[in-house]
């Protein structure tokens, strides 16, 4: 069988697609010892994971390495979570690390890192999707154990801060296999209760295994989808679970969650008093400002001596009127002079002035002006317009331009 001839880059690309398309290699946890560790100035980390038989090249880019909570180095045993890929330039396969923890934390913690990384990529923990807590909730929903210390702390703090606040409690298991489904159902139920506009989800402290129900994927998705703001209060201040990242607000303890959800009535009353005092002061300032304005206006002449003020205005108006009359008189005289000159020019061009010099205008019987002798015949009647008066004539003789009849 004739072998297929490929370019080196084509072989590398083929292997790359095969490896990176393998579901098993997309989410992989690898335990090993770090060697050849280099933390580049760009923030990327390059190192090798090895055991007694093999080595595996690894790279952790800055966007992930900046989230590490420990300092990796040569000789340190770690568990690295990532995916296998091929670096095309050298054709070497390597582990692209997304999260890393010191070895010894166990499979639960590795599963936590893997799920956190996947949900974070989906955008479930993004700040843009977080809901604001209500300033004064009508009812506060509480999801926690019926018998734990968390419910007692929440009730105590809530009653102290606002004695008549309504608490709607949904008792659930907070650890074990049935805990997460109960909390998911309680979230949906409380969101449907009229008036509930904030929900506290939490429990007291415990081991990593005790808190594992709060890392459930279905619970995380239910919190993100909940139409009501959710405060997560799981364990102690140093404990973090996935619901802490999914919730709209994280509280270090259940007591702190109650303080976040329930406003202090005394603080509200104090704030109202302060606002009332500021409002009164503002109104007083406005009134006092108005009074000052009125006082200033009353000292001005139009208000202090209105008759004198209006007399002055009348005097000004009389002056304006006199100036207007003077200007109009000047314009009128100029117009008269101009019209007289124009009339004289027009009169000099008048046909009547020509008649005054001894000329006349001859009209035929039909009223047309006679301009040449050839247009008149012997016996025709003519009308002659003089400077003063008219003459009626009959033609006895007609001569042309050359004197011929």
C-alpha positions as CSV (number, residue, x, y, z in Angstrom):
1,X,0.0,0.0,0.0
2,X,1.4,3.3,-1.1
3,X,2.0,5.6,1.9
4,X,0.5,9.1,1.9
5,X,3.1,11.8,1.8
6,X,2.4,14.7,4.2
7,X,4.2,17.9,5.2
8,X,5.6,18.0,8.7
9,X,3.0,20.6,9.7
10,X,0.2,18.5,8.3
11,X,1.2,15.5,10.5
12,X,1.4,17.8,13.5
13,X,-2.0,19.3,12.7
14,X,-3.5,15.8,12.3
15,X,-2.1,14.7,15.7
16,X,-3.2,17.9,17.3
17,X,-6.8,17.5,16.1
18,X,-6.9,13.9,17.3
19,X,-5.6,14.7,20.8
20,X,-7.6,17.9,21.3
21,X,-10.8,16.2,20.0
22,X,-10.6,13.4,22.6
23,X,-13.2,14.0,25.3
24,X,-11.1,12.1,27.9
25,X,-8.2,14.5,27.3
26,X,-10.3,17.7,27.5
27,X,-10.8,17.5,31.3
28,X,-7.8,15.8,32.9
29,X,-6.3,15.8,36.3
30,X,-2.6,14.9,36.5
31,X,-0.6,14.2,39.7
32,X,3.2,14.7,39.6
33,X,6.3,16.5,40.8
34,X,7.2,19.8,39.3
35,X,10.6,20.2,37.6
36,X,12.2,22.7,35.3
37,X,9.8,25.3,36.7
38,X,9.9,28.8,35.0
39,X,7.7,31.7,35.8
40,X,8.0,34.0,32.8
41,X,7.9,37.8,33.1
42,X,4.7,37.6,30.9
43,X,3.0,35.8,33.8
44,X,2.9,32.4,32.1
45,X,4.3,29.4,33.9
46,X,6.3,26.6,32.1
47,X,7.2,23.4,33.9
48,X,7.4,19.6,33.6
49,X,5.4,17.1,35.7
50,X,7.2,13.8,36.3
51,X,6.9,10.6,38.1
52,X,9.3,7.7,38.4
53,X,8.6,6.6,34.8
54,X,7.7,9.6,32.6
55,X,7.6,13.4,32.2
56,X,4.9,15.7,30.8
57,X,5.5,19.2,29.6
58,X,3.0,21.8,31.0
59,X,2.1,25.4,30.5
60,X,-0.1,27.6,32.6
61,X,-1.1,30.9,31.0
62,X,-1.3,34.1,33.0
63,X,-5.1,34.2,33.1
64,X,-5.0,31.0,35.2
65,X,-1.7,31.3,37.0
66,X,-2.8,34.6,38.6
67,X,-5.5,32.7,40.5
68,X,-3.1,30.3,42.2
69,X,-3.3,30.3,46.0
70,X,0.2,28.8,46.5
71,X,3.6,29.2,45.0
72,X,4.6,26.3,42.8
73,X,8.2,25.3,42.4
74,X,10.6,22.5,41.6
75,X,10.2,19.4,43.7
76,X,6.6,20.2,44.7
77,X,3.9,17.5,44.4
78,X,0.8,18.9,42.7
79,X,-2.4,18.0,41.0
80,X,-2.9,19.9,37.7
81,X,-6.2,20.2,36.0
82,X,-6.3,20.9,32.3
83,X,-6.4,19.5,28.8
84,X,-3.9,17.8,26.5
85,X,-2.9,19.7,23.3
86,X,-0.1,20.0,20.8
87,X,2.2,22.9,20.4
88,X,2.3,23.2,16.6
89,X,5.7,24.9,16.3
90,X,7.6,22.0,17.9
91,X,5.1,19.2,17.5
92,X,5.2,18.4,21.2
93,X,2.1,17.5,23.2
94,X,1.7,19.1,26.5
95,X,-0.8,19.8,29.3
96,X,-2.5,23.2,29.2
97,X,-3.1,23.7,32.9
98,X,-6.2,25.7,34.1
99,X,-6.0,25.0,37.8
100,X,-3.5,23.5,40.2
101,X,-3.4,22.6,43.8
102,X,-0.8,21.0,46.1
103,X,-1.2,17.2,46.1
104,X,-2.9,15.6,49.0
105,X,-6.2,17.5,48.8
106,X,-8.0,14.5,47.4
107,X,-10.3,13.7,44.6
108,X,-13.2,15.8,46.0
109,X,-11.1,19.0,45.7
110,X,-10.0,18.1,42.2
111,X,-13.6,17.6,41.2
112,X,-14.4,20.9,42.7
113,X,-11.7,22.6,40.7
114,X,-12.8,20.9,37.5
115,X,-16.5,21.9,37.9
116,X,-15.6,25.4,39.0
117,X,-13.5,25.9,35.9
118,X,-16.2,24.6,33.6
119,X,-19.0,26.6,35.1
120,X,-16.9,29.7,35.2
121,X,-16.3,29.4,31.5
122,X,-20.0,29.3,30.9
123,X,-20.3,32.6,32.6
124,X,-22.3,31.4,35.6
125,X,-20.2,33.4,38.0
126,X,-20.0,36.6,36.0
127,X,-20.6,39.8,38.0
128,X,-22.7,41.2,35.2
129,X,-25.5,38.7,36.1
130,X,-25.7,39.5,39.8
131,X,-28.9,40.9,41.2
132,X,-29.1,43.8,43.6
133,X,-30.3,43.2,47.2
134,X,-33.5,45.0,48.1
135,X,-33.1,48.0,50.4
136,X,-36.1,47.0,52.5
137,X,-37.3,43.4,51.8
138,X,-40.9,42.6,52.3
139,X,-40.1,39.0,53.2
140,X,-36.9,37.1,53.6
141,X,-36.7,33.5,52.6
142,X,-34.3,31.2,54.5
143,X,-33.1,27.8,53.3
144,X,-31.1,25.9,55.9
145,X,-31.4,23.1,58.5
146,X,-34.3,23.2,60.9
147,X,-32.1,22.3,63.9
148,X,-28.7,23.8,63.1
149,X,-27.1,26.9,64.6
150,X,-27.5,28.8,61.3
151,X,-31.3,29.2,61.6
152,X,-31.0,30.4,65.2
153,X,-28.3,32.9,64.2
154,X,-30.4,34.2,61.3
155,X,-33.6,34.5,63.3
156,X,-31.8,36.2,66.2
157,X,-29.9,38.8,64.1
158,X,-33.0,39.5,61.9
159,X,-35.3,40.1,64.9
160,X,-32.7,42.3,66.5
161,X,-32.3,44.4,63.4
162,X,-35.9,44.6,62.4
163,X,-38.3,43.0,64.9
164,X,-41.4,42.7,62.6
165,X,-39.5,41.4,59.6
166,X,-41.3,38.4,57.9
167,X,-39.1,35.3,57.7
168,X,-40.2,32.4,55.5
169,X,-38.1,29.3,56.4
170,X,-37.8,26.3,54.1
171,X,-36.1,23.6,56.3
172,X,-33.8,21.2,54.3
173,X,-30.9,18.8,54.7
174,X,-27.6,20.6,54.4
175,X,-25.4,17.6,53.8
176,X,-25.6,14.2,52.2
177,X,-26.9,13.1,48.8
178,X,-30.5,14.4,49.3
179,X,-29.4,17.8,50.4
180,X,-28.8,19.4,47.0
181,X,-32.1,18.3,45.5
182,X,-34.0,19.6,48.5
183,X,-32.3,23.0,48.3
184,X,-33.1,23.2,44.6
185,X,-36.7,22.5,45.2
186,X,-36.8,25.0,48.1
187,X,-35.3,27.8,46.0
188,X,-38.1,27.3,43.4
189,X,-40.8,27.2,46.1
190,X,-39.6,30.3,47.9
191,X,-39.2,32.3,44.7
192,X,-43.0,31.7,44.1
193,X,-44.0,33.0,47.6
194,X,-45.5,36.5,47.2
195,X,-43.4,39.2,48.8
196,X,-40.2,37.1,49.1
197,X,-37.5,39.3,47.4
198,X,-34.3,37.9,49.0
199,X,-33.3,34.4,50.0
200,X,-30.5,33.3,52.4
201,X,-29.0,29.9,51.6
202,X,-26.6,28.5,54.1
203,X,-25.4,26.4,57.0
204,X,-22.8,26.4,59.7
205,X,-19.2,25.2,59.4
206,X,-18.0,21.7,58.7
207,X,-15.5,19.6,56.9
208,X,-15.0,19.7,53.1
209,X,-17.1,16.6,52.8
210,X,-19.9,18.1,55.0
211,X,-20.1,21.1,52.7
212,X,-20.0,19.1,49.5
213,X,-23.7,19.5,48.8
214,X,-23.1,23.2,48.2
215,X,-20.9,22.3,45.2
216,X,-23.7,20.6,43.4
217,X,-24.0,21.7,39.7
218,X,-27.8,21.6,39.7
219,X,-27.9,23.8,42.8
220,X,-25.5,26.3,41.2
221,X,-27.6,26.5,38.1
222,X,-30.8,26.9,40.2
223,X,-29.2,29.9,42.1
224,X,-28.2,31.6,38.9
225,X,-31.7,31.1,37.4
226,X,-33.5,32.2,40.5
227,X,-35.5,35.4,39.9
228,X,-35.0,36.4,43.6
229,X,-31.6,37.7,44.9
230,X,-29.8,34.9,46.8
231,X,-27.2,35.4,49.6
232,X,-24.9,32.4,50.2
233,X,-23.7,31.8,53.8
234,X,-22.0,28.5,53.9
235,X,-19.6,27.5,56.7
236,X,-17.1,29.9,58.1
237,X,-15.3,32.9,56.6
238,X,-12.5,30.8,55.1
239,X,-14.8,28.2,53.6
240,X,-15.7,28.6,49.9
241,X,-18.1,26.5,47.9
242,X,-19.5,26.9,44.3
243,X,-22.7,28.5,45.6
244,X,-20.6,31.3,47.0
245,X,-19.5,32.1,43.4
246,X,-23.0,31.6,42.0
247,X,-24.9,33.7,44.5
248,X,-25.7,37.4,44.1
249,X,-23.9,38.1,47.4
250,X,-21.6,36.0,49.6
251,X,-21.7,36.3,53.4
252,X,-18.9,34.8,55.5
253,X,-21.4,33.4,58.1
254,X,-25.2,33.0,58.4
255,X,-25.3,35.9,60.9
256,X,-23.5,38.1,58.4
257,X,-26.1,37.0,55.8
258,X,-28.9,38.2,58.0
259,X,-27.2,41.6,58.4
260,X,-26.9,41.9,54.7
261,X,-30.5,40.9,54.0
262,X,-32.3,42.6,56.9
263,X,-31.8,46.4,57.3
264,X,-31.5,47.8,60.8
265,X,-34.7,49.6,61.8
266,X,-32.8,51.9,64.1
267,X,-30.4,52.8,61.2
268,X,-33.4,53.4,58.9
269,X,-35.1,55.6,61.5
270,X,-31.9,57.5,62.0
271,X,-31.4,58.0,58.3
272,X,-35.0,59.2,58.0
273,X,-34.4,61.7,60.8
274,X,-31.3,62.9,59.1
275,X,-33.1,63.2,55.7
276,X,-36.0,65.0,57.4
277,X,-33.6,67.4,59.0
278,X,-31.7,68.0,55.7
279,X,-35.0,68.5,54.0
280,X,-36.1,71.1,56.6
281,X,-32.8,72.8,56.4
282,X,-33.0,72.9,52.6
283,X,-36.5,74.3,52.7
284,X,-35.4,76.9,55.3
285,X,-32.6,77.9,53.0
286,X,-34.9,78.3,50.1
287,X,-37.4,80.4,52.1
288,X,-34.6,82.6,53.6
289,X,-33.1,83.0,50.1
290,X,-36.5,84.1,48.8
291,X,-36.9,86.6,51.7
292,X,-33.5,88.1,51.0
293,X,-34.4,88.5,47.4
294,X,-37.7,90.2,48.4
295,X,-35.8,92.5,50.8
296,X,-33.3,93.4,48.1
297,X,-36.1,94.1,45.6
298,X,-38.0,96.4,48.1
299,X,-34.9,98.5,48.4
300,X,-34.7,99.2,44.7
301,X,-36.2,102.4,43.3
302,X,-39.1,100.8,41.4
303,X,-40.4,99.4,44.7
304,X,-39.2,102.0,47.1
305,X,-40.4,105.0,45.0
306,X,-42.7,103.7,42.3
307,X,-44.1,107.1,41.4
308,X,-40.7,108.7,41.0
309,X,-39.5,105.7,39.0
310,X,-42.5,105.9,36.6
311,X,-42.1,109.7,36.3
312,X,-38.5,109.1,35.2
313,X,-39.6,106.6,32.7
314,X,-42.3,109.0,31.4
315,X,-39.6,111.6,31.0
316,X,-37.4,109.2,29.1
317,X,-40.3,108.4,26.8
318,X,-41.0,112.1,26.2
319,X,-37.4,112.5,25.2
320,X,-37.6,109.5,22.8
321,X,-40.8,110.9,21.3
322,X,-39.2,114.3,20.7
323,X,-36.2,112.7,19.0
324,X,-38.6,110.5,16.9
325,X,-40.6,113.6,15.8
326,X,-37.4,115.5,14.9
327,X,-36.1,112.6,12.9
328,X,-39.4,112.1,11.1
329,X,-39.6,115.8,10.3
330,X,-36.2,115.7,8.8
331,X,-37.1,112.7,6.7
332,X,-40.3,114.2,5.6
333,X,-38.6,117.4,4.3
334,X,-36.0,115.3,2.5
335,X,-38.8,113.3,0.9
336,X,-40.6,116.4,-0.2
337,X,-37.4,117.9,-1.8
338,X,-36.7,114.6,-3.5
339,X,-40.3,114.4,-4.8
340,X,-40.2,118.0,-6.1
341,X,-37.0,117.3,-8.0
342,X,-38.4,114.1,-9.5
343,X,-41.6,116.0,-10.4
344,X,-39.7,118.7,-12.2
345,X,-37.8,116.1,-14.2
346,X,-41.0,114.3,-15.0
347,X,-42.7,117.5,-16.0
348,X,-39.8,118.4,-18.3
349,X,-40.3,115.1,-20.1
350,X,-44.1,115.6,-20.4
351,X,-45.6,115.8,-24.0
352,X,-47.6,118.8,-22.8
353,X,-44.4,120.8,-22.4
354,X,-43.6,120.1,-26.0
355,X,-47.0,121.5,-27.0
356,X,-46.3,124.6,-25.0
357,X,-43.4,125.3,-27.4
358,X,-45.9,125.6,-30.4
359,X,-46.1,122.0,-31.4
360,X,-49.4,120.0,-31.7
361,X,-50.6,116.4,-32.0
362,X,-52.8,115.3,-34.9
363,X,-55.3,112.5,-34.4
364,X,-57.3,110.6,-37.1
365,X,-61.0,110.0,-36.8
366,X,-60.3,106.6,-35.2
367,X,-58.1,108.2,-32.5
368,X,-54.8,107.1,-33.8
369,X,-51.9,109.7,-34.0
370,X,-51.1,110.7,-37.5
371,X,-47.4,110.4,-38.0
372,X,-47.1,110.7,-41.9
373,X,-49.1,112.5,-44.6
374,X,-49.5,109.4,-46.7
375,X,-51.7,107.9,-44.0
376,X,-54.3,110.7,-44.6
377,X,-56.5,111.2,-47.7
378,X,-58.2,114.4,-49.0
379,X,-61.5,115.0,-47.2
380,X,-60.5,113.2,-44.1
381,X,-61.4,114.8,-40.8
382,X,-58.6,115.3,-38.3
383,X,-58.5,116.5,-34.7
384,X,-55.5,118.6,-33.7
385,X,-54.4,118.7,-30.0
386,X,-52.8,122.1,-29.0
387,X,-51.2,123.2,-25.8
388,X,-54.6,124.6,-24.9
389,X,-57.6,123.2,-26.7
390,X,-58.3,121.2,-29.8
391,X,-59.2,121.9,-33.5
392,X,-61.4,119.9,-35.8
393,X,-60.1,120.1,-39.5
394,X,-60.8,118.6,-42.9
395,X,-58.0,117.7,-45.2
396,X,-58.0,119.7,-48.5
397,X,-54.5,118.8,-49.7
398,X,-52.0,116.0,-48.9
399,X,-48.3,116.3,-49.7
400,X,-45.6,113.6,-49.2
401,X,-42.1,114.0,-47.8
402,X,-40.8,115.4,-51.1
403,X,-43.7,117.9,-51.5
404,X,-45.6,115.8,-54.1
405,X,-49.3,115.5,-53.9
